[in-house]
Amino acid sequence: MPEGVFAQSHANLASVAGAEAADALLAGPDPAAVDAALAWAGEAGNGILTLADTAYPQSLLEIADPPPVLYVKGDPALLRRPALAMVGSRTASAQGEIDAEAFARSLGTAGLVIVSGLAQGIDAAAHRGALAAAGGSTVAVIGTGVDRIYPARNAGLAREIAARGAIVSEFPLGTPPARHNFPRRNRLIAGLSLGVLVVEAALDSGSLITARLAAEAGREVFAIPGSIHSPLARGCHRLIRQGAKLVETAEDVFEELRGRLGGKLPPRPVKAGGGRRPEPRAPRTGTPPASAPANLAPEAVRVLEALGTDTRDIDSLALATGLNVDALYAHLLTLELAGVVTRQPGGGFLRLHMSCDS
């Protein structure tokens, strides 16, 4: 009980929570801060949940250190719905952001709440994808006071989330961004979710902290693979080696979560593919490949011929053509823009075929 905490000596409190926390507890509440919090909670759309509230999310009670107080701007009911966390690099590639947005839209359309951290890169893309989903919703768990948005460039996105989802923080109002707060908030991202999907991550990415916390809390961990030449794929590859589920489509996520979800969601997502572009129809037997555009560079023609009739990844294309990865991506982009090649879920490339109507 709170009374028991406040009855402890400074030494006892410091041994558990540290000297700074012991000082703050024994100093008593700051009346101005209390008044500000009550005024904030009295505004429409704002609320404070404590461990004693029936609306407090059950999933957080299962983690090792549930926060005693949650500040919520938006709909607190979302914290109790089935959710998937999506995290990744702040300095994501353009393709990584496309992937994150596509997966979030697909999973959100099927009924999962998408949880992320409102950071630049993958986090922001995941929130955008969830908001774009039919009936989709998203929760942003932040490492500042809920009345402060960091980074400031995501202020517009934060307003959309507050209106159609929820922004959550365990930190008191007015708390500024501090490096040590963000790993701490990661345990809430993992705790609120059935699993964590890592889209892109370098080896030193904070997303790997979230994945580790999710595994420790008994949640599923998913990772999207990438090129062996990309530093942003190495964190995902390490997770896969350590037992994370390799993911290429949204259906891969549902296959793992379906047992935990029971009958809470539709048996299959509305659109299972969470990949980079809509998957083309399989070519009909006997349909010829799309013809090469005029004036292609000889190396681009070599790439087109190396694609053959099956999906090829960037590494096998490098072996087949003798071109380096940067040159390959440049030629593949040219072929994509010409409409003869499409990028597939999972990162492969496929030469398109002519339709019977052509």
Residue pairs with C-beta under 8 A, 6 or more apart in sequence:
5 13
5 25
6 25
6 26
10 22
10 23
10 26
13 21
13 22
13 25
13 26
14 21
14 22
17 25
33 172
33 173
33 174
36 173
36 174
37 48
37 172
37 173
40 46
40 71
40 147
40 173
41 47
41 48
45 73
45 74
45 162
46 71
46 72
46 73
46 146
47 71
47 72
47 76
48 69
48 70
48 71
48 72
49 55
49 56
49 57
49 69
49 70
49 72
49 76
49 79
50 56
50 68
50 69
50 70
51 61
51 66
51 68
55 76
55 77
55 80
56 70
57 70
57 79
57 80
57 192
58 80
59 79
59 80
59 83
59 191
59 192
59 193
60 66
60 67
60 70
60 79
60 188
60 191
60 192
62 191
62 217
62 218
63 187
63 190
63 191
63 217
64 187
64 216
64 217
65 187
66 191
67 170
67 188
69 170
70 79
70 168
70 169
70 170
71 145
71 146
71 168
71 169
71 170
71 171
71 172
71 173
72 79
72 146
72 166
72 167
72 168
73 146
73 162
73 166
73 167
73 168
74 139
74 161
74 162
74 163
74 164
74 165
74 166
74 167
75 137
75 165
75 166
76 166
78 113
78 137
78 139
78 165
78 166
79 139
79 166
79 168
79 192
81 113
81 137
82 111
82 112
82 113
82 194
82 257
82 260
82 261
82 264
82 265
83 112
83 113
83 114
83 115
83 139
83 192
83 193
83 194
84 107
84 112
84 113
84 114
84 115
84 193
84 194
84 195
84 196
84 197
84 253
84 257
85 114
85 115
85 116
85 189
85 190
85 192
85 193
85 195
85 196
85 197
85 210
85 214
86 100
86 103
86 104
86 114
86 115
86 116
86 122
86 123
86 126
86 196
86 197
86 199
87 116
87 117
87 122
87 123
87 126
87 186
87 189
87 196
87 197
87 198
87 199
87 201
87 206
87 207
87 210
87 211
88 96
88 100
88 121
88 122
88 123
88 126
88 198
88 199
88 200
88 201
88 205
88 207
89 96
89 121
89 122
89 199
89 200
89 201
89 202
89 205
89 207
89 232
90 119
90 120
90 121
90 122
90 123
91 120
91 121
91 232
92 100
92 120
92 121
92 122
92 125
92 199
92 200
92 232
93 200
93 230
93 232
95 276
96 121
96 122
96 125
96 199
96 200
96 232
97 121
97 122
97 124
97 125
98 125
98 276
99 199
99 200
99 224
99 274
99 275
99 276
100 122
100 125
100 126
100 129
100 199
100 200
101 125
101 126
101 128
101 129
101 132
102 129
102 273
102 274
102 275
102 276
103 126
103 129
103 197
103 199
103 224
103 250
103 253
103 274
104 114
104 125
104 126
104 127
104 128
104 129
104 130
104 133
104 136
104 138
105 129
105 130
105 132
105 133
105 136
105 274
106 133
106 250
106 269
106 270
106 271
106 272
106 273
106 274
107 114
107 130
107 133
107 250
107 253
107 254
107 269
107 274
108 114
108 129
108 130
108 132
108 133
108 135
108 136
108 137
108 138
109 133
109 134
109 135
109 136
109 269
109 270
109 271
110 250
110 254
110 265
110 266
110 268
110 269
110 270
111 135
111 264
111 265
111 266
112 194
112 265
113 130
113 137
113 138
113 139
113 165
114 126
114 127
114 129
114 130
114 136
114 137
114 138
114 139
115 138
115 139
115 140
115 141
115 189
115 192
115 193
116 122
116 123
116 124
116 126
116 127
116 138
116 139
116 140
116 141
116 189
117 123
117 140
117 141
117 142
117 143
117 182
117 185
117 186
117 189
118 124
118 127
118 140
118 141
118 142
118 149
118 150
118 154
118 157
118 158
118 161
118 167
119 151
119 154
120 151
120 153
120 154
121 200
122 199
122 200
122 207
123 140
124 154
124 157
125 199
126 138
126 199
127 138
127 140
127 157
127 161
127 165
128 157
129 136
130 136
130 137
130 138
130 165
131 137
131 138
131 160
131 161
131 164
131 165
134 270
137 164
137 165
138 161
138 164
138 165
139 161
139 165
139 166
139 167
139 168
139 192
140 158
140 161
140 165
140 166
140 167
140 168
141 168
141 169
141 185
141 188
141 189
141 192
142 149
142 150
142 167
142 168
142 169
142 185
143 150
143 169
143 171
143 177
143 178
143 181
143 182
143 184
143 185
144 150
144 169
144 171
144 175
144 176
144 177
144 181
145 169
145 171
145 172
145 173
145 174
145 175
145 176
146 167
146 168
146 169
146 171
146 173
147 173
147 174
148 174
148 175
148 176
148 177
149 155
149 158
150 177
158 167
161 167
168 188
169 175
169 185
170 184
170 185
170 188
171 181
175 181
182 206
183 206
183 209
186 206
186 209
186 210
186 213
187 213
187 217
189 196
189 210
190 196
190 210
190 211
190 213
190 214
190 217
190 219
191 213
191 217
193 214
193 219
194 219
194 220
194 257
194 260
194 261
195 214
195 219
195 220
195 221
195 222
195 253
195 256
195 257
196 210
196 211
196 214
196 219
196 220
196 221
196 222
197 222
197 223
197 224
197 247
197 253
198 207
198 208
198 210
198 211
198 221
198 222
198 223
198 224
198 235
198 236
198 239
198 244
199 224
199 236
200 224
200 226
200 232
200 233
200 235
200 236
201 207
201 208
201 223
201 232
201 234
201 235
201 236
201 239
202 231
202 232
202 234
202 235
203 231
203 234
203 235
203 238
205 235
207 235
208 235
208 238
208 239
211 221
211 223
211 239
211 244
214 220
214 221
215 221
220 245
220 256
220 257
220 260
221 239
221 243
221 244
221 245
222 244
222 245
222 246
222 247
222 252
222 253
222 256
223 235
223 236
223 237
223 239
223 240
223 244
223 245
223 246
223 247
224 236
224 246
224 247
224 248
225 233
225 236
225 237
225 240
225 246
225 248
225 346
225 347
226 232
226 233
226 236
226 237
226 347
227 233
227 314
227 315
227 325
227 347
228 237
228 315
229 314
229 325
236 244
240 246
245 252
245 256
246 252
247 253
247 274
248 275
248 345
248 346
249 272
249 273
249 274
249 275
249 345
249 346
250 269
250 271
250 272
250 273
250 274
251 268
251 269
251 272
251 273
253 274
254 261
254 268
254 269
254 272
258 267
273 279
273 345
274 345
275 344
275 345
275 346
276 343
276 344
276 345
276 347
277 342
277 343
277 344
279 344
279 345
280 342
280 350
280 352
283 309
283 352
283 353
284 353
284 356
287 353
287 354
287 355
287 356
288 353
288 354
289 309
289 340
289 351
289 352
289 353
289 354
290 339
290 340
290 351
290 352
290 353
290 354
291 340
291 354
292 301
292 304
292 340
293 338
293 340
296 304
296 334
297 331
297 334
299 321
299 323
299 327
299 331
300 331
300 334
300 335
302 321
302 323
303 317
303 321
303 323
303 328
303 331
303 332
303 335
304 335
304 340
304 341
304 351
306 312
306 317
306 320
306 321
307 317
307 341
307 349
307 350
307 351
308 351
309 351
310 350
311 344
311 348
311 349
311 350
312 320
312 348
312 349
312 350
313 346
313 347
313 348
313 349
314 325
314 328
314 329
314 347
314 349
317 323
317 328
317 332
317 349
318 324
318 325
318 328
321 328
323 331
332 341
332 343
332 349
335 341
336 342
336 343
339 352
340 351
340 352
341 349
341 350
341 351
341 352
342 349
342 350
342 352
343 349
344 350
